[in-house]
Amino acid sequence: MRTLLFSLFLVAAVHAADLPKAPLLAGAATSNIAPEIGADIIGGFLPFPSTHIHDELHARCLVLDDGKTKLALVVCDLLGMHRSVSVEARKLIEKATGIPAANVLISCTHTHSATSAIGDSPRSYASDMELRDYQRFVARRIADGVQRATTLLRPAEIAFGRVDVPEHVFIRRWFLKEGTMPPNPFGKIDKVKMNPGAGSADLVKPAGEPDPTVSFIAVREPSGRLISVYSAYSLHYVGGVGDGHISADYYGMYCEALKRLQQDGGNDPPFVAMMANGTSGDANNVNFRTPRPRKPAYEQMRYVAEDVAGKVNAALAKVSWQNGAALDARYRELGVAWRKIDPDLLTWAKDTEASTPRIQGKASLPLAYAARVQKLAQASPETKFPVQVLRIGDVCMGSSPCETFAETGLEFKKRSPFSKSFMVEIAHGYYGYMPTPRHFELGGYETWPGTNNLEPQASVKMMDALLEMAAEIKAGTKTSP
């Protein structure tokens, strides 16, 4: 009898193995990455200890499997992470799930109310580092989330959608009336100013155009129940948190709001919404022409989150679903140079550091940039600059490890060989701001050495690599970097 049962089991197992796989499998999960209370909140010039966790930080994970290739997409509620955190997390993911490290996209939202997974300083100018305790914790929790998403893989349908939400996104770099531009920390006069003062009579025009589009990839069970929605919006953090509070900012609130809009979003396994940061290095939530009054903590970010979630949810009702999607990925590390510091600027930095008095608890921009300039002057000639392209059906995603200007994301959408394309920033590392070459002539906060850490041609080199990898995927070929 046992022999007969075993034979029947063996025949059934062989038969199951011969059955065709579903055209697409998808699974999603989250991991809590909130730090301990008391760790320093970063994002400003002076870090300060956290005193409360208003809402938990998460690594939100989506895994896709087309039967030949698996991809993992992860969005972390962090200001940024060091490249080495991504390297460690992807190594753990590959070991646990078999998903190749090159097929894993890990990005950060850039919330300014989180503690650091970057290291001692965003300006350490080293591509490799020994991980600290919180960084190891984050890497481990990212890997756990991807592994959990893998165990939840099930047959899925997929759709791509877009919706324009321009009312929350504004360029923050402005030309001012002649003679009204204040000096920068280096004693020079820029041509444009970041955050010039809402409602100022000195405003002339913004120095660029924002990207108002929310791009999203949705996966659902064949029954119609949503598994996950991966979204990207080119909006900087909103801010307006309580003193000392840890918060995922509007990104986390959007995820919760979109989940609440699903009738069965809390059922098991739960629906997972994800909001990645698009290309928002020169954009934020401030309408400088018509300023809004000051609001209580969390009110504005909740308003933005719920409005965007409502518009994405409405757009979901109009998408076309497919039962399969070919998957592919390319990953490279470019030899982009750190920004060079000329001798005169280095002399200024040393003189400023020696002559400027320090006031406890008060930030000094000249002192801050004097320190940054001296660190940047000691950087190695080149860095490991990670870029990545993912194909999900007829959708193409490109990544950047920087705070990337909106025009770069718009250029990728225009020039990509895939008509359905978008970018995600602060992926696989944090390398500061990445203006396009024309902006270096204009100056402003995002171009100052120490805020911008890379050569002026970095955005051009990145775009060339992204488009080349996208073309490879389109053609089904692969060349050496």
ZIVENDA-V941870 format. One record per run of one state. SS is the DSSP state (alpha for helix, beta for strand, coil for the rest). FROM is the first residue (numbers start at 1). TO is the last residue. Records with the same first field share a line. If there is no record, write none. Layout:
# ZIVENDA-V941870
SS = FROM-TO ; FROM-TO
This chain:
# ZIVENDA-V941870
coil = 1-1 ; 19-24 ; 33-39 ; 43-47 ; 50-51 ; 54-57 ; 66-69 ; 77-80 ; 82-82 ; 98-100 ; 109-113 ; 116-116 ; 118-132 ; 152-153 ; 156-156 ; 165-165 ; 169-169 ; 172-172 ; 177-182 ; 184-188 ; 190-191 ; 195-202 ; 207-212 ; 221-225 ; 234-244 ; 247-248 ; 261-271 ; 278-282 ; 285-298 ; 317-321 ; 323-326 ; 339-342 ; 356-364 ; 378-381 ; 393-394 ; 400-402 ; 405-405 ; 416-419 ; 425-426 ; 428-431 ; 435-436 ; 443-444 ; 448-448 ; 450-451 ; 453-453 ; 455-457 ; 476-481
alpha = 2-18 ; 83-97 ; 101-103 ; 133-151 ; 166-168 ; 249-260 ; 299-316 ; 343-355 ; 365-377 ; 406-415 ; 437-442 ; 445-447 ; 458-475
beta = 25-32 ; 40-42 ; 48-49 ; 52-53 ; 58-65 ; 70-76 ; 81-81 ; 104-108 ; 114-115 ; 117-117 ; 154-155 ; 157-164 ; 170-171 ; 173-176 ; 183-183 ; 189-189 ; 192-194 ; 203-206 ; 213-220 ; 226-233 ; 245-246 ; 272-277 ; 283-284 ; 322-322 ; 327-338 ; 382-392 ; 395-399 ; 403-404 ; 420-424 ; 427-427 ; 432-434 ; 449-449 ; 452-452 ; 454-454
